[in-house]
Amino acid sequence: MPKVTYLKTGRIGRITLNRPEVMNAIDDEVPELLAAAVAEADADPDVHLMVLSGAGRAFCAGYDLTYYAEGNGAGNVTQDMPWDPIRDYQFMWKNTNHFMSLWRALKPVICKVHGFAVAGGSDIALCSDLVIMAEDAEIGYMPARVWGSPTTAMWVYRLGAERAKRMLFTGDRISGVEAERLGLVLKAVPAARLDDEVEALAHRMASVPVNQLAMQKMVINQAIESTGLMNTQRLATIFDGITRHSPEGIHFKQRAEAVGWKQAVRERDNGTFDWTQNRPINAPK
């Protein structure tokens, strides 16, 4: 079964993350397959825009922690130990650029979020031009608490400094309703109306000539890029590797290997584990 699917219907290119059994978690192949689907749609003169969605219960639950955190042993994430920061950067920068294919495509991308768009899944969603969420869907970057830095840095460009800090200083997840209120996404609608809302906007945009859509996107994106977007993303990608190999990051991975990533993530997200001291909070010293 393909991990990312592409289907053209009329003037719309439909890209779907297609690992529903793991809530479309990101593995080594998904970023490249996503970028390939974007390139196919962008090269087709009959396609005016893209709609990005996820199969199954969620848009994307982030990186596949069964492999990256719990499995493979010896502290390995992107490579064998000892850690080579440049090799790590090359791997993650490649993924960042694959996610950014959504941003750099000449044609607009609407992202439809149901269930969850969390951790690396939020990176993908926020690289799209427009995001429409179900009201009960959740978005957040929980690895900001330990073991991650959002490599695309799109939080600050969408929210501004203070609200981006509010999200990344806590690693909280927020609902579609709150995401719309903060200005993180374009709109949140009841889950039963999500498909109809996205289709209405997509068909409205599809009536605009491709060249008009491309020019408007290029001008708006240039305003963001001129502030130093790529420099910010390079720093964020370097920091992402450091977070995974800091003392706290190593303790998180060891904990995931010992008790399973689901429990380690619960402890991280609930704030019940001291990653510096490598023990549960309030545990005997």
C-alpha positions in Angstrom: 0.0 0.0 0.0 1.5 3.4 -1.0 2.4 5.6 2.0 1.4 8.7 0.2 -1.2 8.7 -2.6 -1.9 11.2 -5.4 -5.1 11.6 -7.3 -6.2 14.3 -9.7 -9.9 15.2 -9.9 -10.6 18.0 -12.3 -8.4 21.0 -11.4 -7.5 19.7 -7.9 -4.5 17.5 -7.0 -5.3 15.4 -3.9 -2.4 14.3 -1.8 -3.1 11.9 1.0 -0.8 10.6 3.8 -1.7 7.0 3.8 -0.4 5.1 6.8 -3.7 4.9 8.7 -2.6 2.0 10.9 -0.2 4.4 12.6 -2.1 7.6 12.2 0.1 8.5 9.2 3.2 8.6 11.3 6.3 9.8 9.5 9.0 7.3 8.6 12.1 7.6 6.5 10.1 7.4 3.2 7.1 9.6 3.8 8.8 13.1 3.5 10.3 12.1 0.1 7.0 10.6 -1.2 5.1 13.8 -0.1 7.5 16.0 -2.0 7.2 13.8 -5.1 3.4 14.1 -5.0 3.7 17.9 -4.7 6.1 18.0 -7.6 3.7 15.9 -9.7 0.8 18.2 -9.0 2.9 21.3 -9.5 4.1 20.2 -12.9 0.6 19.4 -14.2 -0.8 22.4 -16.1 -4.3 21.3 -15.5 -4.0 21.3 -11.7 -4.8 24.7 -10.1 -4.3 23.7 -6.4 -3.7 20.8 -4.0 -5.6 19.5 -1.1 -3.5 17.6 1.5 -5.2 15.3 3.9 -4.6 12.1 6.0 -6.3 8.7 5.7 -7.9 7.1 8.7 -8.3 8.6 12.2 -5.9 11.5 12.0 -4.0 13.8 9.6 -0.5 13.0 11.0 0.7 11.9 14.5 4.3 13.0 13.9 7.4 10.9 13.5 7.0 7.2 14.0 8.3 6.8 17.6 8.0 3.1 17.5 11.1 3.2 15.4 12.8 6.4 16.2 12.4 6.5 20.0 11.5 3.0 21.2 13.3 0.8 18.7 16.8 0.2 17.3 18.6 0.6 20.6 22.0 2.2 21.3 20.6 5.8 21.1 20.3 5.7 17.4 17.8 8.0 15.7 19.2 9.1 12.3 22.5 7.3 12.5 24.8 5.0 14.5 26.5 6.4 17.6 28.6 8.3 18.3 26.5 11.2 17.0 27.7 13.2 14.1 25.8 16.5 14.2 26.4 17.3 10.5 25.1 13.9 9.4 22.1 14.4 11.6 21.6 17.9 10.1 21.8 16.5 6.6 19.0 14.0 7.3 16.7 16.4 9.1 17.4 19.3 6.6 16.3 17.0 3.8 13.1 16.3 5.6 12.5 20.0 6.3 12.9 20.7 2.6 10.5 17.9 1.7 7.9 19.4 4.0 8.6 22.9 2.6 7.8 21.6 -0.9 4.3 22.5 0.1 5.3 26.1 0.7 7.6 26.4 -2.4 5.2 24.8 -4.9 3.8 27.5 -7.3 0.3 26.2 -6.7 -1.6 26.7 -3.4 -2.1 23.9 -0.9 -5.0 23.5 1.4 -4.4 21.2 4.4 -7.4 19.4 5.9 -6.8 18.4 9.5 -8.9 15.9 11.4 -7.9 14.0 14.5 -4.4 15.1 15.1 -1.6 17.2 13.5 1.0 16.9 16.1 4.8 17.0 16.4 6.2 16.5 12.9 2.7 16.3 11.6 2.2 20.0 12.6 5.4 20.8 10.6 3.7 19.4 7.5 0.4 21.1 8.1 1.9 24.5 8.8 4.0 24.4 5.6 0.7 24.4 3.7 -0.8 27.7 2.5 -4.2 27.3 4.2 -5.2 25.0 7.0 -8.7 24.1 7.8 -9.3 22.0 11.0 -12.1 20.1 12.5 -13.1 21.9 15.7 -12.3 18.8 17.8 -9.0 18.1 16.0 -5.8 18.9 17.9 -2.5 20.5 16.9 0.7 21.0 18.8 4.4 20.3 19.0 4.8 18.3 22.2 8.5 17.4 21.6 9.2 21.1 22.5 9.1 19.7 26.1 12.0 17.4 25.4 13.5 15.7 22.3 12.5 18.1 19.6 12.5 21.5 17.9 10.1 22.2 15.0 12.5 22.3 12.1 10.2 24.4 9.8 9.8 27.1 12.4 6.4 27.9 11.0 4.9 28.5 14.4 6.5 32.0 14.7 5.6 33.0 11.2 1.9 32.1 11.7 1.5 33.2 15.3 4.1 35.9 16.0 6.6 35.8 18.8 4.6 35.7 22.0 1.9 33.2 20.9 4.6 31.0 19.4 6.4 31.1 22.7 3.2 30.2 24.5 2.9 27.0 22.4 6.6 26.0 22.3 7.4 26.8 26.0 4.6 24.3 27.0 4.4 21.8 24.2 0.6 22.0 24.6 -1.9 20.6 22.1 -4.8 22.9 21.3 -8.1 22.3 19.5 -9.1 23.5 16.1 -11.3 26.1 17.8 -8.3 27.5 19.8 -6.0 27.3 16.8 -8.4 29.5 14.8 -8.8 31.9 17.7 -5.0 32.3 17.9 -4.7 32.7 14.1 -2.7 29.6 13.7 -5.1 28.2 11.1 -7.6 29.7 8.7 -10.7 28.1 10.0 -12.2 25.5 12.3 -15.5 23.8 11.6 -17.5 20.9 13.0 -16.0 17.6 12.0 -19.1 16.7 10.0 -18.6 19.8 7.9 -14.9 19.6 7.3 -15.0 17.9 3.9 -17.6 20.3 2.6 -15.8 23.3 3.9 -12.5 22.3 2.2 -14.2 21.3 -1.0 -16.0 24.7 -1.2 -12.8 26.6 -0.8 -10.9 24.4 -3.2 -13.5 24.7 -5.9 -13.7 28.5 -5.4 -9.9 28.7 -5.8 -9.9 26.3 -8.8 -11.9 28.9 -10.8 -8.9 31.2 -10.7 -6.2 30.9 -13.5 -3.1 29.0 -12.4 -0.8 31.9 -13.2 -2.9 34.2 -11.0 -2.7 31.8 -8.1 1.0 31.3 -8.5 1.8 35.1 -8.6 -0.3 35.8 -5.5 1.4 32.9 -3.6 4.9 34.0 -4.7 4.4 37.6 -3.6 3.0 36.7 -0.2 5.7 34.0 0.4 8.4 36.4 -0.6 7.3 38.8 2.2 7.9 36.0 4.7 11.1 34.6 3.1 12.7 38.1 3.1 12.6 38.1 6.9 15.1 35.2 6.9 12.9 32.1 6.9 15.7 29.8 5.7 18.2 31.0 8.3 15.6 30.4 11.0 14.9 26.9 9.7 18.6 26.0 9.5 19.0 27.0 13.2 15.9 25.1 14.2 17.0 22.0 12.3 20.4 22.1 14.0 18.7 22.5 17.4 16.4 19.6 16.7 19.4 17.3 16.5 20.9 18.8 19.7 17.6 18.2 21.6 17.7 14.6 20.7 21.3 14.2 21.9 21.3 16.5 25.0 21.4 14.7 28.4 17.6 15.1 28.7 17.1 13.9 25.1 19.1 10.7 25.8 17.2 10.1 29.0 13.9 10.4 27.1 15.0 7.8 24.5 16.3 5.5 27.2 13.0 5.8 29.0 11.1 5.1 25.8 13.2 2.0 25.3 12.6 0.9 28.9 8.9 1.4 29.2 7.7 2.0 25.6 7.3 5.3 23.8 3.6 5.7 24.7 4.3 5.8 28.5 7.4 8.0 27.9 5.3 10.5 25.9 2.6 10.5 28.5 5.2 11.4 31.2 6.7 14.1 28.9 3.4 15.7 28.0 2.0 15.5 31.5 5.2 16.9 33.1 5.5 13.9 35.5 9.2 13.0 34.7 12.3 15.0 35.4 14.4 14.5 32.3 17.5 16.3 33.8 17.6 14.0 36.9 16.3 11.0 34.9 13.6 10.0 37.3 9.8 10.5 37.9 9.0 13.8 39.6 8.6 13.3 43.4 10.5 10.0 43.2 13.0 9.3 46.0 16.4 10.7 45.3 
